[in-house]
Amino acid sequence: MIGNRVYDVAVVGGGVAGCSAAISSAREGKSVLLLERALLLGGLATCGLVNWWEPMCDGRGRQLIFGISEEMLKRAILHSYNTVPPCWKSGTAEERILAANTLPKDQSRYVSRFSPTVLSLVLLDWLKEEGVDVVFDALLTDVSVKNGAVTSLRFATQNGFERVRARAYIDATGSAEVFFRGNFPTEEGKNAVCYFAHTAGDGDCRKWKFVGGEAAWEQKDQSSFLTGTSRENINHTVQSGQLRLYREYQAGKVQEITALPTMPQFRTIRRIVGKSTLCGEDANAQMDDALCVGGDFTEKGKWFEIPYSAFYCEGAKNLVAAGRIISAIGQAWNATRVIPIAALTGEVAGVIAARAVEEKKSVSALEIKKIREDLQSRGILIHG
Ligand SMILES: Cc1cc2nc3c(=O)[nH]c(=O)nc-3n(C[C@H](O)[C@H](O)[C@H](O)COP(=O)(O)OP(=O)(O)OC[C@H]3O[C@@H](n4cnc5c(N)ncnc54)[C@H](O)[C@@H]3O)c2cc1C
């Protein structure tokens, strides 16, 4: 057994959501173990080279996202690349509204580029500071469930197969691996085939070089879309992207390639089918069981309240979803999967798991009022 210890909370996946969830549960005084298959924290934001922090505001000058998500951005850009617009660095409320009405997104919304390499180091240092145990190179392979409760997880590590036991589990794998392997209901997403790398010599080494598929993405022509759940689709997407980039390099269209992604860049792989599912029509609607709210990066003035019931499946007693796998479809999934909201839902999932452990209750049987009080004491906004 990893660490020979039963943790209060085990988090699977060390993307922005998993890191946020782990910090969140640790701040509730829980013992936390985070397991990650890669050798770096950050998931798509670092290994996937996605280094653009989508908006933390509503596009009308009002900040919606606070808490660990904002703290994560601030820590990421403290000593490195930082393109937060001036009105969000030091501006007044009036200046933010004026910017929202007059300037383009990258100068008016609460956004930033960041260094993916620095973020991965920031996250490891931060998790250690919060007392979270971190295990890299641990691939989840199996989930044991009894009477709706996860009893243990099995990981492939360099030591062979090892088990992890905890009182509550958080699935932050970006592909709902724990729910799926535990036979809880999940649904697959479809994706434009795309491949981004970082290149230098074309003006901005932090910018991505996009290779293939964007036209399909823009046009929403789903005929060429692929799921991210098979070995074949992952290999096709990654290998064709690598070779296409190399051809462009050979042809002199790219001067230097500075980094290649080390995880496939599928936007929506798999999500849970939760007790309720957030959908596009829920934009700007008040949800009875809302726990947090995030803006839609595609449209000014649009936001989604994220309900408690989107974090768990009925029947799953001690398992919570975090990040881009929460129960959402259509534009609600597209809007809530981005980095700031993945980190935000990670924090919420961490509070749910911690409370369930504290009260010895199922993750679905908690009092919403108490979860909200915890979140509000951390500065989280519940309603839009
Ligand atoms: C092409 C593309 C462009 C995007 N553009 C932007 C953008 O500009 N701005 C923005 O804010 N967002 C963007 N996004 C979305 C955003 O990057 C992600 O949705 C977000 O980072 C997801 O975070 P997460 O922590 O939920 O999941 P992930 O980042 O996927 O993290 C999941 C982690 O779990 C680990 N894991 C998975 N399976 C296992 C297993 N079996 N065992 C152990 N560990 C496992 C993975 O290695 C990974 O570290 C983009 C996404 C894509 C694909």
The ligand as a MOL file (V3000), in Angstrom:
LIG
                    3D

  0  0  0     0  0            999 V3000
M  V30 BEGIN CTAB
M  V30 COUNTS 53 58 0 0 0
M  V30 BEGIN ATOM
M  V30 1 C -6.4450 22.3260 -26.9650 0
M  V30 2 C -6.8940 22.9350 -25.6680 0
M  V30 3 C -6.9030 24.3110 -25.5230 0
M  V30 4 C -7.3010 24.8790 -24.2990 0
M  V30 5 N -7.2140 26.2400 -24.1380 0
M  V30 6 C -7.4200 26.7800 -22.9230 0
M  V30 7 C -7.0930 28.1370 -22.6710 0
M  V30 8 O -6.5820 28.8560 -23.5420 0
M  V30 9 N -7.3250 28.6140 -21.4050 0
M  V30 10 C -7.8910 27.8550 -20.4160 0
M  V30 11 O -8.1010 28.3660 -19.3120 0
M  V30 12 N -8.2040 26.5690 -20.6480 0
M  V30 13 C -7.9570 26.0060 -21.8440 0
M  V30 14 N -8.1690 24.6720 -22.0680 0
M  V30 15 C -8.8330 23.8780 -21.0100 0
M  V30 16 C -7.9500 23.5960 -19.8340 0
M  V30 17 O -6.5970 23.5210 -20.1880 0
M  V30 18 C -8.3190 22.2760 -19.1480 0
M  V30 19 O -9.6760 21.9620 -19.2870 0
M  V30 20 C -7.9710 22.3360 -17.6650 0
M  V30 21 O -6.5870 22.6390 -17.5510 0
M  V30 22 C -8.3530 21.0110 -17.0370 0
M  V30 23 O -7.8070 20.8760 -15.7520 0
M  V30 24 P -8.1010 19.5400 -14.9080 0
M  V30 25 O -7.2140 19.6210 -13.7310 0
M  V30 26 O -9.5630 19.3740 -14.7290 0
M  V30 27 O -7.6580 18.3150 -15.8520 0
M  V30 28 P -6.2300 17.9410 -16.4710 0
M  V30 29 O -5.4270 19.1380 -16.7360 0
M  V30 30 O -6.5250 17.0110 -17.6000 0
M  V30 31 O -5.5080 17.1200 -15.2930 0
M  V30 32 C -5.7710 15.7740 -15.0740 0
M  V30 33 C -4.5370 15.1400 -14.4590 0
M  V30 34 O -4.8410 13.7880 -14.1360 0
M  V30 35 C -3.7820 12.9530 -14.5230 0
M  V30 36 N -4.3140 11.6220 -14.8040 0
M  V30 37 C -5.1670 11.2760 -15.8000 0
M  V30 38 N -5.4190 9.9580 -15.7540 0
M  V30 39 C -4.7130 9.4580 -14.7260 0
M  V30 40 C -4.5430 8.1520 -14.1910 0
M  V30 41 N -5.1580 7.0840 -14.7320 0
M  V30 42 N -3.7320 7.9810 -13.1080 0
M  V30 43 C -3.0930 9.0620 -12.5690 0
M  V30 44 N -3.2020 10.3230 -13.0330 0
M  V30 45 C -4.0050 10.5230 -14.0990 0
M  V30 46 C -3.2170 13.6310 -15.7740 0
M  V30 47 O -1.8930 13.2420 -16.0090 0
M  V30 48 C -3.3570 15.1060 -15.4120 0
M  V30 49 O -2.2240 15.6130 -14.7670 0
M  V30 50 C -7.7480 24.0720 -23.2530 0
M  V30 51 C -7.7400 22.6760 -23.4020 0
M  V30 52 C -7.3200 22.1170 -24.5920 0
M  V30 53 C -7.2720 20.6310 -24.7290 0
M  V30 END ATOM
M  V30 BEGIN BOND
M  V30 1 1 1 2
M  V30 2 1 2 3
M  V30 3 2 2 52
M  V30 4 2 3 4
M  V30 5 1 4 5
M  V30 6 1 4 50
M  V30 7 2 5 6
M  V30 8 1 6 7
M  V30 9 1 6 13
M  V30 10 2 7 8
M  V30 11 1 7 9
M  V30 12 1 9 10
M  V30 13 2 10 11
M  V30 14 1 10 12
M  V30 15 2 12 13
M  V30 16 1 13 14
M  V30 17 1 14 15
M  V30 18 1 14 50
M  V30 19 1 15 16
M  V30 20 1 16 17
M  V30 21 1 16 18
M  V30 22 1 18 19
M  V30 23 1 18 20
M  V30 24 1 20 21
M  V30 25 1 20 22
M  V30 26 1 22 23
M  V30 27 1 23 24
M  V30 28 2 24 25
M  V30 29 1 24 26
M  V30 30 1 24 27
M  V30 31 1 27 28
M  V30 32 2 28 29
M  V30 33 1 28 30
M  V30 34 1 28 31
M  V30 35 1 31 32
M  V30 36 1 32 33
M  V30 37 1 33 34
M  V30 38 1 33 48
M  V30 39 1 34 35
M  V30 40 1 35 36
M  V30 41 1 35 46
M  V30 42 1 36 37
M  V30 43 1 36 45
M  V30 44 2 37 38
M  V30 45 1 38 39
M  V30 46 1 39 40
M  V30 47 2 39 45
M  V30 48 1 40 41
M  V30 49 2 40 42
M  V30 50 1 42 43
M  V30 51 2 43 44
M  V30 52 1 44 45
M  V30 53 1 46 47
M  V30 54 1 46 48
M  V30 55 1 48 49
M  V30 56 2 50 51
M  V30 57 1 51 52
M  V30 58 1 52 53
M  V30 END BOND
M  V30 END CTAB
M  END
